[in-house]
Amino acid sequence: MKLYAKVFGKALVFVAALLILFGWVHRSYLIHPVAGTSMQEALQDGDRILLSKRSPIVRYSVIGFSMPEEDGMFVKRVIGLPGDSVLVQGNRLVLSIGDEGFTTTYTFDLDAKAARQLKKTTTIPEGHYFVIGDHTAVSKDSRTFGWVQAADIEGKVQYRLYPFSAFGPIN
């Protein structure tokens, strides 16, 4: 009887440890498929990616997020951060970023609806980001739907998990 209690106790500890580990992984990471070609060459349609829910979002991070009025999850690259200067003239947005002591300026053509929304500000608001797909000709991104709210970001892409032949970190 004593042996059964010892085995049962060890099994209980093992199951509890697994549950704790599973809970931590579930709170910290998400696996998601990539749909579409907007992030080619970095990511391909059908890739499976690992997102970290706790990694800080910095300029040029690849993130996964959802949009309130859109279906599915998007995967895009962060170009504009909160506080970056923007100027919208007509359907054109000029984004000025000051990384590492010098200023870089990007110019983007916007959808008319996005231009109306973004015209209201001169800086990217706190808790918002400007994102764009690497394959700009086909990407539906901030040029179409405007700012991405931090609350809608599901995580920062860390690794491509599948296909196994392309396993590795995503930059």
C-alpha positions as a printed Julia matrix, in Angstrom:
171×3 Matrix{Float64}:
   0.0    0.0     0.0
   2.88   2.33    0.85
   4.4    1.77   -2.64
   1.14   2.77   -4.34
   0.96   5.98   -2.34
   4.54   6.84   -3.3
   3.88   6.17   -7.03
   0.6    8.09   -6.86
   2.34  11.04   -5.18
   5.05  11.16   -7.86
   2.44  10.93  -10.63
   0.49  13.77   -9.03
   3.59  15.97   -8.85
   4.41  15.15  -12.48
   0.88  16.03  -13.67
   0.93  19.28  -11.64
   4.3   20.23  -13.18
   2.93  19.54  -16.68
  -0.12  21.7   -16.02
   2.03  24.56  -14.75
   4.33  24.27  -17.78
   1.37  24.13  -20.17
  -0.19  27.19  -18.52
   3.05  29.17  -18.83
   3.47  28.2   -22.51
  -0.17  29.05  -23.23
   0.18  32.49  -21.58
   3.49  33.23  -23.29
   3.29  31.78  -26.82
   0.9   31.19  -29.7
   1.31  29.07  -32.84
  -0.43  30.44  -35.9
  -0.57  29.7   -39.64
   0.4   32.33  -42.22
  -2.26  32.94  -44.86
  -1.4   34.92  -47.99
   1.68  36.31  -49.65
   1.99  39.75  -48.06
   5.11  38.86  -46.06
   7.1   37.15  -48.84
  10.13  36.59  -48.81
  10.32  36.47  -45.01
   7.23  34.24  -44.64
   5.31  32.09  -47.09
   1.64  31.13  -47.37
   1.11  28.03  -45.2
   4.06  28.62  -42.84
   3.44  27.99  -39.14
   4.92  30.61  -36.84
   5.55  30.94  -33.11
   4.49  34.26  -31.58
   5.75  35.48  -28.23
   3.0   37.26  -26.31
   5.53  38.87  -23.98
   8.31  40.15  -26.25
   8.61  43.92  -26.63
   7.52  45.39  -29.97
  10.3   47.43  -31.58
  10.69  48.97  -35.01
  10.89  46.32  -37.78
   9.47  43.58  -35.52
   7.19  41.16  -37.34
   3.93  40.92  -35.4
   0.68  38.98  -35.49
  -2.51  40.91  -34.8
  -6.22  40.98  -35.48
  -8.33  43.92  -36.63
 -11.81  44.5   -35.19
 -13.49  44.8   -38.61
 -11.41  42.16  -40.44
 -11.38  38.35  -40.46
  -8.36  36.33  -39.39
  -4.96  37.27  -38.06
  -2.56  39.52  -39.93
   1.24  39.22  -39.94
   3.08  42.46  -40.77
   6.25  44.4   -40.02
   6.18  47.38  -37.62
   7.46  50.52  -39.33
   5.98  53.33  -37.21
   6.07  53.45  -33.41
   4.11  55.59  -30.95
   5.46  59.14  -31.04
   6.84  59.01  -34.6
   5.98  62.09  -36.66
   3.5   61.74  -39.5
   2.12  64.11  -42.11
  -0.84  63.2   -44.29
  -1.4   65.21  -47.44
  -4.2   63.95  -49.65
  -3.77  60.19  -49.82
  -0.06  60.24  -49.0
   1.52  59.68  -45.58
   5.03  60.81  -44.73
   6.49  59.0   -41.71
   9.59  60.43  -40.06
  11.57  58.2   -37.72
  14.68  59.17  -35.8
  16.58  55.96  -35.14
  20.12  56.16  -33.81
  20.7   59.89  -34.16
  19.58  60.37  -37.75
  16.19  60.82  -39.37
  14.7   58.51  -41.96
  11.59  59.4   -43.91
   9.17  56.93  -45.52
   6.36  57.88  -47.89
   3.28  55.69  -48.34
   0.21  55.93  -50.56
  -2.92  55.43  -48.47
  -6.42  54.17  -49.1
  -8.88  57.11  -48.96
 -10.53  55.78  -45.77
  -7.16  55.34  -44.01
  -6.07  58.82  -45.16
  -9.17  60.37  -43.54
  -8.51  58.5   -40.28
  -4.78  59.24  -40.14
  -5.09  62.89  -41.21
  -6.26  63.75  -37.7
  -2.81  63.32  -36.1
   0.75  64.56  -36.47
   2.28  61.75  -34.42
   1.46  58.09  -34.06
  -0.68  57.94  -30.9
   0.47  56.11  -27.77
  -0.43  52.43  -27.98
  -0.66  52.43  -31.8
   1.6   51.24  -34.62
   1.95  51.69  -38.39
   2.57  48.3   -40.03
   3.25  47.17  -43.57
   3.73  43.85  -45.34
   7.1   43.06  -46.92
   5.42  42.34  -50.27
   3.94  45.84  -50.54
   2.19  45.31  -53.88
  -0.3   42.83  -52.38
  -0.28  43.67  -48.65
  -3.39  44.84  -46.83
  -1.88  46.83  -43.97
  -1.89  50.25  -42.27
  -2.08  51.86  -45.69
  -5.57  50.36  -45.9
  -6.88  50.11  -42.33
  -4.81  52.68  -40.39
  -3.15  52.31  -37.01
  -2.89  48.95  -35.27
  -3.74  49.18  -31.58
  -1.41  47.51  -29.11
  -4.42  45.72  -27.58
  -5.01  43.95  -30.93
  -1.45  42.6   -31.16
  -1.34  38.89  -30.4
   2.44  38.66  -30.31
   5.82  39.17  -31.89
   6.84  36.54  -34.43
   9.85  34.62  -33.11
  10.28  31.49  -35.23
   9.02  29.73  -38.3
   8.13  26.24  -37.06
   6.9   24.76  -40.33
   7.93  23.78  -42.93
  10.66  22.04  -40.98
  13.17  22.7   -43.79
  12.8   26.45  -43.13
  12.74  26.25  -39.3
  14.42  29.23  -37.68
  14.17  32.73  -36.26
  12.3   35.48  -38.11
  13.86  38.92  -38.38
